[in-house]
Amino acid sequence: MTNLTLLQLCIWLSHKHGDPLDGLRQELLLRALEGYKLKDIQIDGYSHSYVKRVIAPDLWKRLGRYCNQRVGIRSLQLALTTKYEQLSEQEKAAVDKIVPNGMAATTESQVPAPTPPQYQGIPRNKNHFYNQESTLRTLGQRLQQRDISLIFVLGGGGLGKTTLVSEVLRHHPPLQENTLWCNLSDRLMFDHNWALIQQEWALEEHPDGAIAQLQNHLQQQPKILVFDHWELLFATACLSGNYQPQHVMYVEFLEAIAHQSLAGTVVVISREHSPAIEALATDNPRVTLITVEGLSNLVAQQILQEYNLQDPELWADLVETYRGNPLKLRLIATGIQEWYGGSVAQFQNQETIIGGNTLRDILYNLTCRISNSEQEVLYWLMLWGKSITLEQLQANFHVEMPFASEVWDAVRSLDRRFLLEKKENHRPYFGLQPSIQRYLAQEFTRECCQEIIQAIATLPQTHFNHLKHFPLMPQGADPNILTSPVICPILKGLQNRYRDFSQIQANLRRLAQNTPPANSLQHDYRQTNLTLLYETLTTYFL
């Protein structure tokens, strides 16, 4: 898929939606498609601040509306490619006829040749580095061992995997001097990274191809090759760890070196595990897995101290809420300092743990790539509101997923994405981290409110999605309605729209009466949920 085709697609979609992209937005879009980071994009006649703060957010918002998903500069190629593949042949023909601003014709030769971003070297950590000394020491030892060919550094988003690797390299100058860092968010395709490797390591062409040449070089030279953001190679909307077909060269490269004795080492950093990674590491002493965990409570509190937050007696609970995730703690500390004058107590009185759009976007990015079955499991765990065993979850999913193995597959996939929190007792329990729990509850509540408002406006024709497919009070969950993560928030959300609880009560009664009861074989919770909302409103709010 060429950059020109994707640019033409965006222009075609913008006309279809009645808000054509102007020349400025087309130029910004083309630069982004060429692989430039937003901070490196300069457009003549416009300040960088204006492009970054006004034009870019508007462009991503428009593209998100066209593609029916959130779009940012990192997800741009994938979102547009997916949208293009959904078009009919007639629509694709119409896209091909589009002439972008400033181009006389739509031939590929007239598109400016993509200029890959300059090599940035090893990332520099802008913040003070905190991490468990044992993890830092283990990685340093592995990088200096001659018998380790491949190291996977895995862990959830925001835990500091990239920072950990860069800090280890900076503390060992001989390793740093021999390291080449490939950031897949800058260059995603293997060919682009291969061109960078050839350039930086002065490699000549090899008759057997790129993989053989790179393998041969690493066998002879004590080089370190780092691939960051490996999770971008995996497909979206399916179970975790499935590589996109265009990235098969990366898979072949890892398979080629995993069992070889190398003078150098390859390091893969990813926030998503995969069956293929597990297979490479199984019974293979040349492959090492290092999982980065959250900071200990005492260490993480040093981050809060950096931001001069108040109420230190509440810090331990705040750290526990975010499970010692450095990025989440920095974002929430910034928000507390900016909006609550540094008072943790005032922030906690707001009964929120999301704390702004930046953290919400991070949580969205953690969950936006998952499959439908994983999404169902996440929502079910959120509604359940407590840790659960696999057997309990499978019992509740006898209608949604008729085969118990499907539930197990979805749970294992979520675990490989580091979205679950496991507790090992005599039987393993798992649940959601508090920040993910609250994020999902807020998103679910918002969708349910919109469904009810829309249904009231279109009676007797109604359409429900979340309220149809998920029980607000799953069997076996805490029976206390007031502690439900969504029931009271939905009613409060409706109050913001209608103000009068009596009007909400009448509308809920009409909706419940208009909804036919489901039989035992139907996957339909509409009437049960509407009746529950009506009864809760009548009992506790009137």
C-alpha angles and dihedrals in degrees: 000000000000126000089240092057092050091048090050089049092055092049091048092049092048091055090046090055093046099247108095117205113248125222094267093055092044091054092047090049093051092050090050091049089051089061103258119147115236092247090058097049115104120177119193113249096019131086117240090235092056092049093047099043103033115016101038097050090047091049094049090048092052093047090048089055091049093048098037092235139078112280129196135162092272095049095039100102094044095046094048094044090051091049092049092052089056093059124101119243089255091053092048089053089053091050091052090058094058115113111208119223112284096012120113094204139004100250118131091232090068094057112097109256109259111254111206115225117265118265108271099194124216111347116255119227110233094193134057109278120241125175143134108285091220093060092046091049094046093053092047091052093048092051091054095047115102094209097060114090102168132030124187115200106196136177145117123296117284097019094115104255094146091044091049094054094044092048092052091051093048091051090055108050095187089057092045093053091054097046128107114191118207112192107199091200086066099037115018104169120080092230091058093050091044089056089052092049092050090049098047097040096036094234122175125219116280123213091226095052140252099308094051091047094049092045091050092049093051090049090058104032129055092231127149117218115193125195111193126193092023089166089076088074092064124091121250129229092034137079115299125276100029109138120225109246094241090063098058091117091068090053092049091049094054092046090051096054102032094086098031128101105239135184087212135047136230117215121198119194116196141156089207127066121207141197088243091057090048090051093051092050098045111110090342115125091190092065123069130191118206117185117201113216131194119278120271114260095253094047093046091053088066087069090057089048089055089061093047093237119181130230098048090184087071097048096089091057091047092052091048091052090058093037092234094297105163097206095048091047092051092049094048092044090052090051093047091050094046101042105023101035090248094302111143089186093058091047093051090050088065089066093225131119098179097079107188143337096286094061090040090054090050091052089047091052090052092057105029096084098055129111125253092255091052090049090053091051092048093051091046091051090048092051091045088056098199142060116293138187123242090246092055092050092048090051091055092048098056090115101035095046113019094195119066090213090065090060091048091050091051092048093049090048091053089048090054088054089053091239096125131072114216128201118195115215127138083300120028116248126193138187143147132295111251094248093051091043092054094042092053091045091053093047092046092048092050092051093048092050090051091049092052094045091049092046092051090052094050102039129179086028109064136172124194129178113165093028090051100047103037131052112228088214109034117204108267096023122121104294093213103108093198091062094050111121093227116018100078093034090056091052091047089049090053089049089058088057102040103020093201115086091199090061091048090050092053092047093049090050091051092048093049092048091048093052117084117229116256122238121230093265096053125096092221126123098165100112094038092052096044091048091049091051091048093050093045091051092048094047103041109019106040 
